[in-house]
Amino acid sequence: MVKNFSIAIDGPSASGKSTVAKLIAKKLNFTYIDTGAMYRAFTLGVIEAGLDPKSEEESNSLIGKISISFDEENHITLNGKDVSQRVRENDVANNVSYIASYKGIRLHLVDLQRKIAKNKSVVMDGRDIGTYVLEDADLKIYQVATAEERAKRRYKENLEKGIETSFEACLDNINKRDYIDSHRSFCPLHPANDSVEINTTDMTIEEVVDAIIEIAKQRGLTNGK
Ligand code: DC
């Protein structure tokens, strides 16, 4: 009988979660779900509507009025439009932590995340996947790296994507998001008790992927659908 498995990958901003999660999903033939992209898309919706992301009331007013989903290529869409590149830009990155701190928006997006993950084997990455969204995940990874290393990676990634930034701006954004993400009252960023911590500061992506696949194998998670 084919069983559904779930792997949760949490950790601070730019710790390499999405790159690793995507590769693991590919290797195991699971569906990858990027929950950060959903918070980013909501943030873009708020910006495009001319509302203030720092206002919880204004931001909450869009719940149920904008639609966020993934298309067949697994690209994030806002009201049916592919916004996967747009949500990486600075205006979204600088405001997303406010949006992610609003309980109403979190509950709405968590509901969506659980629906997307239903009846499939998934690798889901975010901040609260192992602690809240998929509390019963078969494997929980908590991926960390120093702020400097994460800023270096984000800076390089932005350059490759043609997004204008400086290393200092990346580091500043990461420090700010770390603080807001781990100090919010509802579902703050913290490792689940039963998570496996991986410090990726001095590891290559391949090494991280291999380490996680090894644990997945040990737990018998490699033949899901
Ligand atoms: O992983 P990312 O950088 O794309 O995430 C964007 C923001 O969304 C980040 O500041 C934290 C927030 N987030 C969250 O609070 N919970 C999640 N499950 C995923 C992301």
Residues whose N, C-alpha, C, O or C-beta is under 5 A from the ligand:
A	BS01	DC	S13 T35 G36 A37 Y39 V96 S97 A100 D125 G126 R127 D128 R177 D181
